[in-house]
Amino acid sequence: MAEIIVVTSGKGGVGKTTTSAAIGTGLALKGHKTVIIDFDVGLRNLDLIMGCERRVVYDFVNVINGEANLNQALIKDKRVDKLNILPASQTRDKDALTLEGVQKVLDELKKTHDFIVCDSPAGIEKGAHMAMYFADRALVVTNPEVSSVRDSDRILGILQSKTLRAEKGEEPVTEHLLLTRYSPDRVERGEMLGVKDVEEILSIPLLGVIPESKAVLSASNQGQPVILDTETDAGQAYDDAVRRLLGEDVEHRFLNSAKKGLFSRMFGGR
Amino acid sequence: MSLLEFFKTKKKSSASTAKERLQIIVAHERSQRDQPDYLPALQRDLVAVISKYVPINDDMVSVSLDQNEDCAVLELNITLPEAEIAS
């Protein structure tokens, strides 16, 4: 039975698409047939992050409207076997996505995939609602910053009331906190909220901490999910998160700043 | 802690300010999360009606709805200014 994972946050620019690309790719690398769906209708970007923007012919809305079948719209990743991408439409029609249409496509994808990763748009409007409605799990992407944490809490409230699982009174959507753009140095200096602070405020289990990293921009520049850069801190942190998602017990890394020498420790040099 | 930092006058870190502010706003928003949309409007109307007789402002009225198994309780809390009670 396929599992539906929504990557959501409320606030924009916190790393939802970067995370969807990395986690989806990671799951496929571990041998699970995975599809990543871009729900950001009108502002498609997953294709760029995945480096398949020139291979988009048909999109999610075409499939819903019956203008193309799923096999025509799915883009098979060239680097990772078992990975598909379903791009969003660039239409400006706000009503392009319907619950019935989304459900139909998800049901069909479930037959051939182990994981369906839904990349939610920012906000709490229709697209975000559609992305989370059928979810079994939610990755709440949060930056250690006040507006992001507040918006994440708001999204958690919506996950607990406006999803199929909530409406049918089933087991609630499993929530995971993914803290991104984390700077251990700044946390140590008291300039940034720490992991414990954010965990305490949102009170949901921590899936992983992705350090602020140059590798993320560099990967997106090249259209390559950052998890494929296995030498980088962000790539490794995402790989840890994928393993935890699959039930492995992996110790958290990148929570402390790099060791300093005696001199800088004494004089607070950085 | 470094030697230099030890001698610097200790002032509250901005992260702890952020945490306190978040805890307050998040608790407040959670308490309103499950309430129906009409409660703020109801509260506004109540304040308007009561203001005709007693000078009060928004934060002196609180409205909350508690949902139990088979009934809902609308709780209304109005704080009157001291001078008004005396007269």
Interface residues (C-beta under 8 A of the other chain):
Chain A: E145 V146 V149 R150 D153 R154 G157 S161 V187 R189 G190 E191 M192 L193 G194 D197 E200 I201 S264 R265 M266 F267 G268
Chain B: S2 L3 L4 E5 S13 S14 A15 S16 A18 K19 R21 L22 Q23 I25 V26 E29 R30 R33 D34
